[in-house]
Amino acid sequence: MDENVTFKIFRGEPDENGVPNGEMIDYTVEMDEGMVVLDVIHRIQAEHAPDLSCRWNCKAGKCGSCSAEVNGKPRLMCMTRMEEVMEETPEGEPILVKPMQAFPLTKDLVTDTSWAYEMNKKMVPINGPEELDWEFNQNEANRIQEFRGCIECMLCVNTCHVLREHEKFDEFAGPRFFVRLAGLEMHPLDKENRIPEIKDDFGIGYCNITRCCTEVCPAGINITDNAIIPLKERVVTEYYDPIAIIGRKLGLR
């Protein structure tokens, strides 16, 4: 590939009020065959800006650490190949790399995702039989296996307009945690009823099914169709389906 490519990388930190303060800095980098965006960031650190902050760990698309926005799209930098990025970038234009915009800025390409840890604490864990020799049908296991592929990269949260634009972090669990809730609610041996919390505390009604979270998921989880919509259906059945409500009153359910 041996050619030089210009990148505009966000550099900055929040001010004393927490407002992001920085600018886009140009770096020209020599490309090698097979590079991914994270390789470019490491080369910039090695050759131009050793103080450039970037979070990463496995470089294999399994830890979810290196989330950022490349040319405006939320992506894992370690899984985003430069050949593809260069093809999509207009000729003569630099490649843009910014931190995730939905989370508070820490420095440069690093954001503060501590909200996710606090949200995770609000989830009631699985409540199953005391004996741990649980047995259930393989089809039931397959249904929730998809959700275990989540690497908590938070790209789905970053692209969700309810959180990114409207900042409903106190009222809305977001797509990553609806994936977790779906895995718990659909477990065949779980006895907990989380539907009231899903409706009120976690605000699933805010989601209007744009499927933007599914589109950016690097693990290929069908977040919208397999997690969010089934949870919405359970809320509707519990609170708004007149037949189901009558059935409960008659003791038929």
C-alpha positions in Angstrom: 0.0 0.0 0.0 3.0 2.3 0.6 1.5 5.7 0.5 1.1 8.7 2.8 -2.4 9.4 4.2 -3.5 12.4 6.2 -5.6 11.9 9.3 -7.4 14.5 11.4 -7.4 13.3 15.0 -9.2 15.0 17.8 -6.9 16.2 20.6 -8.2 17.8 23.7 -9.6 17.5 27.3 -12.7 18.8 29.1 -12.4 22.2 30.7 -13.2 22.9 34.4 -16.9 22.6 33.6 -16.6 19.3 31.8 -17.1 20.8 28.4 -15.0 19.2 25.7 -12.2 21.5 24.6 -9.9 20.6 21.8 -9.2 20.7 18.1 -8.6 18.4 15.1 -4.9 17.9 14.4 -3.4 16.7 11.1 -1.0 13.8 11.0 0.4 12.3 7.8 1.2 8.6 8.2 2.8 6.1 5.8 0.5 3.2 5.1 1.5 -0.5 5.2 -0.3 -3.4 3.8 -3.1 -4.8 6.1 -3.2 -1.9 8.5 -6.2 -1.2 10.6 -7.1 2.2 12.1 -5.6 1.3 15.5 -2.3 0.6 13.8 -2.4 4.1 12.5 -3.0 5.5 15.9 -0.1 3.5 17.3 2.1 4.8 14.5 1.1 8.4 15.3 1.9 7.8 18.9 5.3 6.3 18.0 6.3 8.9 15.4 4.4 12.1 16.0 2.5 12.4 19.3 3.5 10.1 22.1 1.0 11.8 24.4 -2.0 10.9 22.2 -4.5 9.1 24.5 -6.3 6.0 23.1 -7.9 3.1 25.0 -7.2 -0.4 23.6 -6.4 -3.9 24.8 -6.9 -7.1 22.7 -6.6 -5.7 19.2 -8.8 -8.6 18.1 -12.4 -7.2 18.4 -13.1 -9.0 21.6 -12.6 -6.5 24.4 -14.5 -3.5 23.1 -11.9 -1.0 24.3 -10.9 0.9 21.1 -14.3 2.3 20.2 -14.2 5.6 18.3 -15.8 7.4 15.4 -14.0 7.0 12.1 -15.3 9.3 9.4 -18.4 9.9 11.6 -19.3 6.2 12.0 -18.9 4.5 15.4 -16.4 1.6 15.0 -13.9 -0.6 16.7 -10.6 0.8 15.5 -8.9 -2.6 15.7 -11.4 -4.1 13.3 -11.6 -1.2 10.8 -9.3 -1.9 7.9 -7.6 1.1 6.3 -8.4 -0.2 2.7 -12.1 0.2 3.4 -11.7 3.6 5.1 -9.6 5.0 2.3 -12.2 3.8 -0.3 -15.0 5.6 1.5 -13.0 8.8 2.0 -13.3 11.4 -0.8 -10.1 11.9 -2.7 -8.0 14.7 -1.2 -9.9 14.6 2.1 -8.4 13.6 5.4 -9.6 10.6 7.4 -11.4 11.8 10.6 -11.0 10.1 13.9 -12.9 11.3 17.0 -13.9 9.9 20.4 -17.4 8.6 21.0 -19.7 11.6 21.2 -22.3 10.2 23.6 -20.0 9.9 26.5 -18.1 12.6 28.5 -14.6 13.3 27.2 -11.6 12.1 29.2 -8.8 13.0 26.8 -8.2 12.8 23.1 -9.9 9.5 21.9 -10.7 8.3 25.4 -14.2 8.8 26.9 -15.7 8.1 30.3 -18.1 5.1 30.1 -18.6 4.7 33.9 -22.3 5.3 33.3 -22.4 1.7 31.9 -21.0 0.3 35.1 -23.7 2.1 37.1 -26.5 1.0 34.8 -25.3 -2.6 35.0 -25.7 -2.5 38.8 -29.4 -1.7 38.4 -30.1 -5.0 36.6 -31.6 -7.7 38.8 -29.4 -10.8 38.1 -30.9 -14.2 37.1 -33.2 -15.8 39.6 -33.2 -19.5 39.0 -33.5 -22.8 40.9 -31.2 -23.1 43.9 -29.8 -26.4 42.6 -27.3 -25.5 39.9 -27.9 -28.6 37.8 -30.2 -26.6 35.5 -31.5 -28.4 32.4 -33.5 -27.0 29.6 -34.0 -27.4 25.9 -31.2 -26.6 23.5 -33.4 -24.4 21.4 -34.1 -22.3 24.5 -30.3 -22.0 25.1 -29.8 -21.0 21.4 -32.3 -18.2 21.7 -30.2 -16.3 24.3 -26.8 -17.4 23.2 -26.6 -14.5 20.7 -26.7 -12.0 23.6 -23.6 -13.4 25.2 -21.6 -12.2 22.2 -21.8 -8.6 23.4 -18.3 -7.2 24.1 -19.6 -4.0 25.7 -17.9 -1.7 23.2 -20.8 0.8 23.7 -20.9 1.6 20.0 -24.7 0.9 20.1 -25.1 3.4 23.0 -23.0 6.0 21.1 -25.2 5.8 18.0 -28.5 5.7 19.9 -30.2 9.1 19.5 -32.1 8.8 22.8 -28.7 8.9 24.6 -26.5 10.7 22.1 -28.8 13.6 21.3 -31.4 13.7 24.1 -29.0 12.5 26.9 -31.7 10.4 28.7 -29.0 8.5 30.6 -31.0 8.6 33.8 -34.2 7.3 32.2 -33.1 5.0 29.4 -31.1 1.8 29.7 -29.9 1.9 26.1 -29.4 -0.9 23.6 -26.5 -2.6 25.3 -28.5 -3.1 28.5 -31.7 -4.1 26.7 -29.5 -6.9 25.3 -28.7 -7.9 28.8 -32.2 -7.7 30.0 -33.4 -9.7 27.1 -30.9 -12.4 28.0 -32.2 -12.5 31.5 -35.9 -12.3 30.7 -35.7 -15.0 28.0 -33.7 -17.5 30.2 -36.0 -20.5 30.5 -35.4 -21.0 34.2 -35.4 -17.4 35.4 -38.3 -16.6 37.8 -37.8 -12.8 38.1 -40.3 -10.4 36.6 -38.4 -7.3 35.3 -41.2 -6.0 33.0 -42.2 -3.1 35.4 -38.6 -1.9 35.5 -38.1 -2.3 31.8 -41.2 -0.1 31.2 -40.6 2.5 33.8 -37.1 2.6 35.2 -35.3 1.6 32.0 -37.6 3.5 29.7 -37.9 1.1 26.8 -40.7 3.2 25.4 -38.2 5.9 24.3 -36.8 3.5 21.7 -38.5 4.0 18.3 -36.8 1.2 16.4 -34.4 3.0 14.1 -32.1 -0.1 14.1 -29.1 2.2 14.2 -27.7 0.1 17.2 -28.0 -3.1 15.2 -26.2 -1.5 12.3 -23.1 -0.7 14.3 -22.8 -3.8 16.4 -19.4 -5.4 15.7 -20.5 -8.7 17.3 -23.4 -9.0 14.8 -26.1 -9.0 17.4 -29.6 -8.3 16.1 -30.3 -5.9 18.9 -33.5 -4.4 17.6 -35.4 -7.5 16.4 -34.1 -10.1 18.9 -33.8 -8.0 22.1 -35.6 -4.7 22.0 -38.8 -5.7 20.1 -39.4 -8.8 22.2 -39.1 -6.7 25.4 -41.5 -4.2 24.0 -43.9 -6.9 23.2 -43.8 -8.2 26.8 -44.5 -4.7 28.1 -47.4 -4.3 25.7 -48.8 -7.7 26.8 -48.4 -6.9 30.5 -49.9 -3.4 30.4 -51.9 -2.7 27.3 -53.2 -6.0 25.8 -56.9 -6.0 26.9 -57.3 -9.8 26.4 -54.2 -10.5 28.5 -55.4 -8.1 31.2 -58.9 -9.8 31.3 -57.2 -13.2 31.4 -55.1 -12.3 34.4 -58.2 -10.9 36.2 -60.0 -14.2 35.5 -57.1 -16.1 36.8 -56.4 -17.7 33.4 -52.8 -16.5 33.3 
